[in-house]
Amino acid sequence: MEKIQLKVVDISRISSQAELYLMLVKEKYGERFLPIPLGERDAVDLMSVLHHGGRLKNPWQTFFDNIRTEFDILVDEILIDQLVDSQYQAHIRLRQYGQDVLTELPAPQAILMALTLRCSFYITSEIMDQQYIRSGSKGMIAMPMNILSQKMLEDALTQAVENENYELASQLRDEINRRK
C-alpha cells in the first residue's frame, strides 16, 4: 500500500456553522489538498498546537509524555486509511519493547497527536486519489459530499435553496436520501 505524507495548511470556520470547522491538509510533496471537517473542540486543540510550535499546552501532553517515557512507547506510524460514516479514520502503530500495537483514532485526533509529537502523518494513496480537491477561485473549495455530516448536508441544502442554486440543492437532496 502506497502512502502519501501530509501537512496541515489551514483550519478555518465554515461560515454557515459556528461550531463546524474545516482543516485543509496538503500533500507534503505534491499539489493535492484534502478537506477534513472538524468539531469545535478538535479545531481549538489543533489551532493551539499549530500556534504553539507543535506543543499542546495542557496536562494531557505532560501525561502522554510521561506514559511514553515510562513504558518506552514509540509512535511508529500515523496513517489515515479509512472513511467511515463521513469521517476519516487513522491507524496509529505504536511500538513498545519491539512489539507493534495498532490502534485507531478519528483523523483529527490522530493529526493532533502527530503535531504534538512532531511526527509525520500519512494517508493511503487510494483515499487521497478518491477524496482530494483542488482549490477553487476566490479561495473557495469544493468538498466531496461523502465527508459531510447529515447536519452539514441539511444546512447546505437550506442555503442552496435560499440562494436559488437548484442544481446543488438537488445533488444535496439526493445525497441525503441516499443515506436514509
C-alpha positions in Angstrom: 0.0 0.0 0.0 1.4 3.3 -1.1 1.2 6.2 1.4 1.5 10.0 1.0 2.9 12.3 3.6 0.6 15.2 4.5 1.0 18.6 6.2 -1.7 21.0 7.7 -2.3 24.1 5.6 -5.1 25.8 7.3 -8.0 25.5 9.8 -11.0 27.7 9.3 -14.6 28.1 10.5 -17.2 27.0 8.0 -19.2 30.2 7.5 -22.7 28.8 7.8 -22.0 26.9 11.0 -20.2 28.5 14.0 -19.3 25.1 15.6 -18.1 23.5 12.4 -14.6 23.9 11.1 -12.6 22.7 8.2 -8.9 21.6 8.3 -7.2 21.6 5.0 -4.2 19.3 4.6 -2.0 19.0 1.6 0.4 16.5 0.2 3.9 17.5 1.5 5.5 16.8 -1.8 2.5 17.4 -4.2 -0.3 19.7 -5.1 -3.5 17.9 -3.9 -5.5 19.0 -0.9 -7.8 17.1 1.5 -10.5 18.8 3.4 -11.3 17.3 6.9 -14.4 18.5 8.8 -13.8 19.3 12.4 -15.8 19.9 15.5 -15.1 23.0 17.6 -13.0 21.1 20.3 -10.8 19.5 17.7 -10.3 22.8 15.9 -9.4 24.6 19.1 -6.9 21.9 20.1 -5.3 21.8 16.6 -5.0 25.6 16.3 -3.4 25.7 19.8 -0.8 23.2 18.7 -0.1 24.9 15.4 0.2 28.3 17.1 2.5 26.9 19.9 5.1 25.3 17.7 3.8 21.7 18.0 3.2 21.7 21.7 -0.3 21.5 23.2 -0.4 23.5 26.4 -2.5 21.2 28.6 -2.0 18.4 31.2 -2.7 15.7 28.7 0.5 16.4 26.9 2.5 16.0 30.1 0.6 12.9 30.9 1.2 11.4 27.5 4.9 12.3 27.5 5.3 10.6 30.9 3.5 7.4 29.8 5.6 7.2 26.6 8.8 7.6 28.5 7.9 5.3 31.4 6.6 2.5 29.2 9.1 3.0 26.3 6.3 3.7 23.7 7.3 5.0 20.2 4.7 6.3 17.7 5.8 4.4 14.6 3.2 5.5 12.1 0.0 7.6 11.8 -1.9 6.6 8.7 -5.3 7.9 7.5 -6.7 4.8 5.9 -10.5 4.8 6.1 -13.6 6.9 5.6 -16.3 5.6 7.8 -19.7 7.3 8.2 -18.4 10.6 6.7 -15.3 10.6 9.0 -11.7 9.9 8.2 -10.1 7.3 10.5 -6.5 6.7 11.1 -4.5 3.8 12.4 -1.7 4.5 14.8 1.1 2.0 15.1 2.8 2.1 18.4 6.0 0.2 19.2 6.7 -1.0 22.7 9.7 -3.2 23.6 10.0 -4.3 19.9 6.3 -5.2 19.6 3.8 -3.4 17.4 0.4 -2.3 18.8 -2.2 -1.0 16.4 -4.9 1.4 17.5 -7.5 3.5 15.7 -8.4 7.2 16.1 -10.5 9.7 14.2 -8.2 11.5 11.8 -8.4 14.9 13.6 -7.2 13.4 16.9 -4.5 11.4 15.1 -3.3 14.6 13.4 -3.3 16.3 16.7 -1.1 13.5 18.1 1.3 13.8 15.1 1.6 17.6 15.5 2.0 17.3 19.3 4.7 14.6 19.0 6.3 16.3 16.0 6.0 13.2 13.8 4.8 12.7 10.2 1.4 11.6 9.3 0.2 10.0 6.1 -2.8 9.0 4.0 -3.2 6.0 1.7 -2.8 6.9 -1.9 -6.2 5.2 -2.5 -8.1 7.5 -0.2 -6.2 10.6 -1.5 -7.0 9.6 -5.1 -10.7 9.3 -4.2 -11.1 12.3 -2.0 -8.6 15.1 -3.0 -9.7 18.5 -4.1 -8.1 21.4 -5.8 -8.5 25.0 -4.5 -11.0 27.0 -6.5 -11.4 30.6 -7.4 -11.7 33.3 -4.6 -10.3 30.9 -2.0 -13.4 28.6 -2.4 -13.1 24.8 -2.4 -15.5 22.1 -3.3 -15.7 19.3 -0.8 -16.6 15.7 -1.5 -20.2 15.1 -0.3 -19.3 11.8 1.4 -17.3 13.7 4.1 -20.2 16.0 5.1 -22.2 15.1 8.1 -26.0 14.8 7.9 -26.4 18.2 9.6 -23.9 19.8 7.2 -25.8 18.4 4.2 -29.1 19.7 5.5 -27.7 23.1 6.3 -26.1 23.3 2.8 -29.4 22.2 1.2 -31.3 25.1 3.1 -28.6 27.5 1.9 -28.7 26.3 -1.7 -32.5 26.7 -1.8 -32.3 30.2 -0.3 -29.7 31.1 -2.9 -31.8 29.5 -5.7 -29.0 27.2 -6.6 -31.4 24.3 -7.5 -28.8 22.1 -9.2 -26.7 22.0 -6.0 -29.9 21.6 -3.9 -30.9 18.5 -6.0 -27.5 17.0 -5.5 -27.6 17.6 -1.8 -31.2 16.2 -1.6 -30.1 13.1 -3.4 -27.2 12.5 -1.1 -29.4 13.0 2.0 -31.9 10.5 0.6 -29.2 8.0 -0.3 -28.0 8.0 3.3 -31.5 7.2 4.7 
